[in-house]
């Protein structure tokens, strides 16, 4: 059995669903055009690049755009693969997730037709943060820190954005760890505590939690080689086809949420949202995850940019999807290097953006010293 099949089977077993039973709208009431709708939206508050969903849930911005009387059930996913499983089972119609699980999800056309419709966040800084154990030496540059990792035990969650960043950067800089371990972030945390790993690649806010707890030191990020990662908005084709009005309305709400996220005056409110919609994180950890300024020697961007909000799927997004897809195929998480026709559907977001008068990116989040 291939890794991709094992990955999918684990999701389906965990959800208690069978491939043959994936029909239907999973409790959502899609109704007819112009009528109220009930949506189930999965999102990942434990991944900063997808935090526009935090805003939508907390502010209720979607109420301004969906047909009057509509309702939305927001469901938290600890990781993107869980959201993919829910969408494949027809239990969610909209999902906010990292680039890797989104691509895997839209590749499963025989089970359910899912589409990537918007890019809700892109960053070289928020996934693929390089960490070293607390007893490691101090380094004067990211390159020096990376070279130290040769011959060491390094961990990352296989198939994640952090894994792709690490492998891409290691290959480019000729870094050859003694052991490159496939570990969940929980295991990475416990191994930093015990000192059994030397380094890891992780995403935010987990990276900031490890640093603020004194378990690890930040020494770099994808900024070292300009390696971007992303979060995508995924919709079921059933929603797009049956309720094109709702699909468009949701994207209007998403656009408003990205404008909110980009406003530095909203940083304290967004940090509070992140704490309120997760467990086990402090205000400081969440603030650091998206707003802390890091020197270039530790992976900070030269312009202080933490997160870009493209909204639409332009040429940069397509290039990123191409790189991600090739990587996932290489590590056997996809059976083919070609995604199904229509798996990427930029048309709705482009229409919404054009009608709004905005341009892509609709905003950026920059580092701030605000506490």
Long-range contacts (C-beta under 8 A, 24 or more apart in sequence): 2-332, 2-335, 3-159, 3-331, 3-332, 3-333, 4-104, 4-332, 4-333, 4-334, 4-335, 7-81, 7-104, 7-159, 7-333, 8-88, 8-108, 8-111, 11-81, 11-82, 11-84, 11-85, 11-88, 12-85, 12-88, 12-89, 14-82, 14-85, 15-85, 15-86, 15-89, 15-91, 17-85, 17-89, 19-111, 21-89, 22-88, 22-89, 22-90, 22-111, 22-112, 23-90, 24-90, 25-90, 25-93, 25-238, 26-86, 26-89, 26-90, 26-91, 26-92, 26-93, 27-73, 27-91, 28-93, 30-93, 30-238, 30-239, 30-242, 30-243, 30-246, 31-243, 33-243, 33-244, 33-245, 34-67, 34-245, 35-67, 36-66, 36-67, 36-68, 36-69, 36-70, 36-71, 37-66, 37-67, 37-70, 37-71, 37-243, 37-246, 38-70, 38-71, 38-72, 38-73, 39-66, 39-70, 39-71, 39-72, 39-73, 39-93, 39-94, 39-239, 39-246, 39-250, 40-72, 40-73, 40-75, 40-86, 40-91, 40-92, 40-93, 40-94, 41-72, 41-73, 41-74, 41-75, 41-92, 41-93, 41-94, 41-95, 41-96, 42-74, 42-75, 42-76, 42-77, 42-82, 42-83, 42-86, 42-87, 42-92, 42-94, 42-95, 42-96, 42-97, 43-74, 43-75, 43-76, 43-77, 43-83, 43-95, 43-96, 43-97, 44-76, 44-77, 44-78, 44-79, 44-80, 44-83, 44-96, 44-97, 44-98, 44-231, 45-76, 45-274, 45-277, 45-278, 46-78, 46-79, 46-205, 46-206, 46-278, 47-80, 47-97, 47-98, 47-127, 47-203, 47-204, 47-231, 48-121, 48-126, 48-203, 48-204, 48-205, 48-274, 48-289, 48-290, 48-307, 49-98, 49-120, 49-121, 49-122, 49-123, 49-126, 49-127, 49-229, 49-230, 49-231, 49-307, 50-96, 50-97, 50-98, 50-120, 50-121, 50-231, 51-121, 51-261, 51-270, 51-273, 51-274, 51-290, 52-96, 52-120, 52-121, 52-254, 52-257, 52-258, 52-260, 52-261, 52-309, 53-96, 53-120, 53-257, 54-270, 54-273, 54-274, 54-277, 55-257, 55-260, 55-261, 55-270, 55-273, 56-253, 56-254, 56-257, 57-273, 57-277, 58-273, 58-276, 58-277, 59-257, 59-260, 61-253, 61-256, 61-257, 61-260, 62-249, 62-250, 62-253, 64-253, 64-256, 65-249, 65-250, 65-252, 65-253, 65-256, 66-246, 66-249, 66-250, 66-253, 67-245, 67-246, 67-249, 70-246, 76-277, 76-278, 84-108, 87-112, 87-114, 87-234, 87-236, 88-112, 88-114, 90-236, 90-238, 93-235, 93-236, 93-238, 93-239, 94-233, 94-234, 94-235, 94-236, 94-239, 94-250, 95-233, 95-234, 95-235, 96-120, 96-231, 96-232, 96-233, 96-234, 97-231, 97-232, 97-234, 98-127, 98-160, 98-161, 98-203, 98-229, 98-230, 98-231, 98-232, 99-161, 99-229, 99-230, 99-231, 99-232, 99-320, 99-321, 99-324, 100-159, 100-160, 100-161, 100-164, 100-324, 100-328, 100-333, 102-231, 102-232, 102-234, 103-321, 103-324, 103-325, 103-328, 103-334, 103-339, 104-159, 104-328, 104-333, 104-334, 105-234, 106-234, 106-339, 106-340, 106-343, 106-344, 107-334, 107-335, 107-336, 107-339, 107-340, 107-343, 109-340, 109-343, 112-236, 113-236, 113-237, 113-238, 114-234, 114-235, 114-236, 114-237, 114-343, 115-234, 115-235, 115-236, 115-237, 115-240, 115-342, 115-343, 115-344, 115-345, 116-232, 116-233, 116-234, 116-313, 116-321, 116-343, 116-344, 116-345, 117-232, 117-233, 117-234, 117-235, 117-240, 117-247, 117-251, 117-313, 117-345, 117-346, 117-348, 117-349, 118-232, 118-233, 118-251, 118-254, 118-311, 118-312, 118-313, 118-348, 118-349, 119-230, 119-231, 119-232, 119-233, 119-310, 119-311, 119-312, 119-313, 119-314, 119-317, 120-231, 120-232, 120-233, 120-254, 120-258, 120-309, 120-311, 121-230, 121-231, 121-307, 121-308, 121-309, 121-310, 122-228, 122-229, 122-230, 122-231, 122-307, 122-308, 122-309, 122-310, 122-316, 122-317, 122-320, 123-222, 123-228, 123-229, 123-230, 123-305, 123-306, 123-307, 123-308, 124-221, 124-222, 124-223, 124-226, 124-227, 124-228, 124-229, 124-301, 125-221, 125-222, 125-223, 125-294, 125-299, 125-300, 125-301, 125-305, 125-306, 125-307, 126-203, 126-204, 126-229, 126-289, 126-290, 126-306, 126-307, 127-160, 127-161, 127-162, 127-165, 127-203, 127-204, 127-222, 127-229, 128-161, 128-162, 128-164, 128-165, 128-166, 128-169, 128-201, 128-203, 128-221, 128-222, 128-227, 128-229, 129-162, 129-201, 129-202, 129-203, 129-204, 129-207, 129-218, 129-220, 129-221, 129-299, 130-166, 130-169, 130-199, 130-200, 130-201, 130-218, 130-219, 130-220, 130-221, 130-224, 130-299, 131-192, 131-199, 131-200, 131-201, 131-202, 131-207, 131-210, 131-211, 131-216, 131-217, 131-218, 131-219, 132-198, 132-199, 132-216, 132-217, 132-219, 133-192, 133-195, 133-197, 133-198, 133-199, 133-216, 133-217, 134-192, 134-214, 134-215, 134-216, 134-217, 135-195, 136-198, 136-199, 136-217, 136-219, 139-219, 139-297, 140-297, 141-297, 142-219, 142-220, 142-221, 142-223, 142-224, 142-296, 142-297, 142-298, 142-299, 143-173, 143-224, 145-219, 145-220, 146-170, 146-173, 146-175, 146-219, 146-220, 146-224, 147-173, 147-175, 149-175, 149-177, 149-198, 149-199, 150-175, 150-176, 150-177, 151-176, 151-177, 151-178, 152-177, 152-178, 152-198, 152-199, 153-177, 153-178, 153-179, 153-181, 153-196, 153-197, 153-198, 153-199, 154-179, 154-180, 154-181, 154-197, 154-198, 154-199, 154-200, 154-201, 155-180, 155-181, 155-182, 155-183, 155-187, 155-188, 155-191, 155-197, 155-199, 155-200, 155-201, 156-180, 156-181, 156-182, 156-183, 156-188, 156-200, 156-201, 156-202, 157-182, 157-183, 157-184, 157-185, 157-188, 158-182, 158-331, 159-328, 159-331, 159-333, 160-203, 161-203, 161-229, 161-230, 162-201, 162-202, 162-203, 163-201, 163-331, 164-227, 164-229, 164-323, 164-324, 164-327, 165-201, 165-221, 165-222, 165-227, 165-229, 166-201, 167-327, 168-225, 168-227, 168-327, 169-220, 169-222, 169-224, 169-225, 169-227, 172-225, 173-224, 173-225, 189-215, 192-216, 203-229, 204-289, 204-290, 205-274, 205-278, 205-281, 205-285, 205-286, 205-288, 205-289, 205-290, 207-289, 208-285, 208-286, 208-288, 208-289, 208-292, 209-280, 209-281, 209-285, 209-289, 211-288, 212-282, 212-284, 212-285, 212-288, 218-294, 218-298, 218-299, 219-298, 219-299, 220-298, 220-299, 221-294, 221-298, 221-299, 221-300, 222-299, 223-296, 223-299, 223-300, 223-301, 224-299, 228-316, 228-320, 229-320, 230-317, 230-320, 233-349, 237-342, 240-345, 240-348, 244-348, 247-348, 248-348, 248-351, 248-352, 251-348, 251-349, 251-352, 252-352, 252-356, 254-311, 255-311, 255-352, 255-353, 255-356, 255-358, 255-362, 258-309, 258-311, 258-362, 258-363, 259-358, 259-362, 259-363, 261-307, 261-309, 261-363, 261-365, 262-309, 262-362, 262-363, 262-364, 262-365, 263-363, 264-365, 264-366, 264-368, 264-370, 267-291, 267-368, 267-370, 268-370, 287-371, 290-365, 291-365, 291-367, 291-368, 291-370, 292-367, 293-367, 293-368, 293-369, 294-367, 300-367, 301-367, 303-366, 304-366, 304-367, 305-364, 305-365, 305-366, 305-367, 306-364, 306-365, 306-366, 306-367, 307-364, 307-365, 308-361, 308-364, 308-365, 309-361, 309-362, 309-363, 309-364, 309-365, 310-360, 310-361, 310-362, 311-349, 311-353, 311-358, 311-360, 311-361, 311-362, 312-346, 312-349, 312-350, 312-353, 312-360, 313-344, 313-346, 313-349, 313-350, 314-346, 314-360, 317-346, 318-344
